[in-house]
Amino acid sequence: MNKHNILFIGLDTHKEFNEVAYIEDHRGAQPVHFGRVPSSKIAVKKLVRHFEYATLHFVYEAGPCGYWIYRLMSNK
């Protein structure tokens, strides 16, 4: 992975955990299943620190379990 790429991180949000996958923004990139992380503020912050990129884009399914993640990241 290149440090200056745009990275799209997909979250399948649940009450107890989040499934995480990511893909780089370039032709031929393959999605990577990162794994399951707990659904807690500490775990999400650790996930963000794991990716040291200039631009991160997070996407999550519409529903009640993902909006707190948006609020957490937008209030940095």
KOLMITI-265650 format. One record per residue (C-alpha): residue in three letters; x, y, z. Coordinates in nm, 4 decimals, always signed. Each point is the difference from the previous one (the first is absolute). Layout:
BEGIN
- mike xx yy zz
- ALA X Y Z
...
***
This chain:
BEGIN
- mike xx yy zz
- MET +0.0000 +0.0000 +0.0000
- ASN +0.1152 +0.3477 -0.0844
- LYS -0.0180 +0.2621 +0.2771
- HIS -0.1498 +0.2644 -0.2303
- ASN -0.2902 -0.1966 -0.1431
- ILE -0.3624 +0.0537 +0.0734
- LEU -0.1354 -0.2911 +0.1998
- PHE -0.3660 -0.0982 +0.0213
- ILE -0.0890 -0.1837 +0.3197
- GLY -0.3330 -0.1815 +0.0105
- LEU -0.1712 -0.0806 +0.3292
- ASP -0.2788 -0.2511 +0.0466
- THR -0.1237 +0.1280 +0.3334
- HIS -0.1648 -0.2085 +0.2694
- LYS -0.0745 +0.0568 +0.3666
- GLU +0.2873 -0.2182 +0.1254
- PHE +0.2558 +0.0210 -0.2827
- ASN +0.0881 +0.1519 -0.3366
- GLU +0.1209 -0.1910 -0.3039
- VAL +0.2675 +0.2018 -0.1795
- ALA +0.1246 -0.0109 -0.3585
- TYR +0.2031 +0.2488 -0.2015
- ILE +0.1091 +0.0736 -0.3544
- GLU +0.2539 +0.2406 -0.1459
- ASP -0.1011 +0.2555 -0.2624
- HIS +0.1875 -0.1209 -0.3063
- ARG -0.0687 -0.2137 -0.3030
- GLY +0.0193 -0.3716 +0.0700
- ALA -0.0207 +0.0326 +0.3780
- GLN -0.1498 -0.2954 +0.1805
- PRO -0.2173 +0.0329 +0.3119
- VAL +0.1565 -0.1326 +0.3205
- HIS -0.1975 -0.1412 +0.2908
- PHE +0.1629 +0.1554 +0.3070
- GLY -0.2055 -0.1964 +0.2501
- ARG -0.2383 +0.0469 +0.2893
- VAL +0.0578 +0.2738 +0.2571
- PRO -0.2015 +0.0680 +0.3152
- SER -0.2656 +0.2680 -0.0202
- SER +0.1602 +0.2392 +0.2477
- LYS +0.1530 +0.3462 -0.0197
- ILE +0.3441 -0.1312 +0.0931
- ALA -0.0061 -0.2675 -0.2715
- VAL -0.1153 +0.2451 -0.2705
- LYS +0.2683 +0.2540 +0.0960
- LYS +0.2618 -0.2763 -0.0123
- LEU -0.1279 -0.0988 -0.3447
- VAL +0.0442 +0.3577 -0.1255
- ARG +0.3562 +0.0136 +0.1380
- HIS +0.0805 -0.3270 -0.1782
- PHE -0.0341 +0.1665 -0.3400
- GLU +0.2547 +0.2807 -0.0388
- TYR -0.1282 +0.1538 -0.3211
- ALA -0.0521 +0.3577 -0.1056
- THR -0.3631 -0.0582 -0.0947
- LEU -0.2409 -0.2524 +0.1528
- HIS -0.3594 -0.0459 -0.1114
- PHE -0.2252 -0.2034 +0.2274
- VAL -0.3241 -0.1509 -0.1229
- TYR -0.2553 -0.1887 +0.2044
- GLU -0.3463 -0.1348 -0.0462
- ALA -0.2940 +0.2220 +0.0826
- GLY -0.1430 -0.0901 +0.3366
- PRO +0.0143 +0.0725 +0.3706
- CYS +0.3328 -0.1745 +0.0685
- GLY +0.2266 +0.2169 -0.2166
- TYR -0.0884 +0.3613 +0.0655
- TRP +0.1957 +0.0187 +0.3282
- ILE +0.3149 -0.0831 -0.1982
- TYR -0.0641 +0.2983 -0.2268
- ARG -0.0488 +0.2268 +0.3022
- LEU +0.3178 -0.1367 +0.1620
- MET +0.2130 +0.0684 -0.3080
- SER -0.1470 +0.3386 -0.0845
- ASN +0.0594 +0.1350 +0.3546
- LYS +0.3767 -0.0553 +0.0005
***
